[in-house]
Amino acid sequence: MIGDKEAVRFELTELADSLAQMNDEESSAIRYGVDKVVGKSAKEASKESHDGSRVWRSSPDGAELNIYADMSPDDEYEAVSKALVRS
């Protein structure tokens, strides 16, 4: 909200029915992201994403972000990261 006005509002339309269906992993990643920002201002959400996202901190500017990486527990993320470096 900006004052008593909504800053941005999103909604699904009938066009959503014509889009490819997402798999469970994709849906979970989006739900995770939405849950992280719900109820926060854009400034708060931006700061949290910069400060709290391991993938945001580790990716070069302009790089595609792996939206699944932040959903993983730290130990699992570290194991996968090490395996990728070795390969």
C-alpha positions as CSV (number, residue, x, y, z in Angstrom):
1,M,0.0,0.0,0.0
2,I,1.1,3.5,-0.7
3,G,-1.0,5.6,1.6
4,D,-4.5,4.2,1.0
5,K,-3.7,3.0,-2.5
6,E,-2.5,-0.4,-3.7
7,A,0.9,-0.1,-5.3
8,V,0.6,-3.4,-7.3
9,R,-2.0,-6.1,-7.6
10,F,-1.7,-9.4,-9.5
11,E,-4.5,-11.8,-10.4
12,L,-5.0,-14.8,-12.5
13,T,-7.2,-14.5,-15.6
14,E,-8.9,-17.0,-17.9
15,L,-5.6,-17.0,-19.9
16,A,-4.0,-19.1,-17.1
17,D,-5.9,-22.1,-18.2
18,S,-4.1,-22.1,-21.6
19,L,-0.6,-22.0,-20.0
20,A,1.5,-25.1,-19.5
21,Q,1.0,-26.8,-16.2
22,M,3.8,-26.6,-13.7
23,N,5.2,-29.6,-12.0
24,D,5.2,-30.0,-8.2
25,E,8.8,-28.7,-7.8
26,E,8.0,-25.6,-9.9
27,S,4.8,-24.9,-7.9
28,S,6.7,-25.4,-4.6
29,A,9.4,-23.0,-5.6
30,I,6.8,-20.3,-6.4
31,R,4.9,-20.9,-3.2
32,Y,8.1,-20.6,-1.2
33,G,8.9,-17.3,-2.9
34,V,5.4,-15.9,-2.3
35,D,5.4,-17.1,1.3
36,K,8.8,-15.2,1.9
37,V,7.4,-11.9,0.7
38,V,3.7,-11.9,1.7
39,G,2.9,-9.0,3.9
40,K,6.2,-7.1,3.3
41,S,6.8,-3.9,1.4
42,A,8.8,-4.0,-1.8
43,K,11.7,-2.5,0.1
44,E,11.5,-5.1,2.8
45,A,11.2,-8.0,0.4
46,S,14.1,-6.6,-1.7
47,K,16.4,-6.2,1.3
48,E,15.5,-9.7,2.6
49,S,16.2,-11.3,-0.8
50,H,19.6,-9.6,-1.0
51,D,20.6,-10.4,2.6
52,G,19.0,-13.8,3.1
53,S,19.2,-15.6,-0.2
54,R,22.3,-17.7,-0.7
55,V,21.7,-17.9,-4.4
56,W,21.3,-14.1,-4.7
57,R,24.6,-13.6,-2.9
58,S,26.5,-16.2,-4.9
59,S,25.3,-15.3,-8.4
60,P,27.0,-12.7,-10.6
61,D,25.1,-9.7,-11.6
62,G,22.8,-10.5,-14.5
63,A,23.0,-14.2,-14.0
64,E,19.9,-16.4,-14.0
65,L,19.0,-17.3,-10.4
66,N,18.4,-20.9,-9.4
67,I,15.1,-20.5,-7.8
68,Y,15.3,-24.0,-6.2
69,A,18.6,-23.5,-4.4
70,D,17.2,-21.4,-1.5
71,M,14.5,-24.1,-0.8
72,S,17.2,-26.6,0.1
73,P,18.4,-27.2,3.7
74,D,22.0,-25.8,4.1
75,D,23.6,-29.3,4.4
76,E,22.0,-30.5,1.2
77,Y,22.9,-27.2,-0.7
78,E,26.5,-27.5,0.4
79,A,26.7,-31.1,-0.7
80,V,25.3,-30.4,-4.1
81,S,27.5,-27.3,-4.5
82,K,30.6,-29.3,-3.7
83,A,29.6,-32.0,-6.1
84,L,29.1,-29.5,-8.9
85,V,32.5,-27.9,-8.3
86,R,34.2,-31.3,-8.5
87,S,32.5,-32.2,-11.8
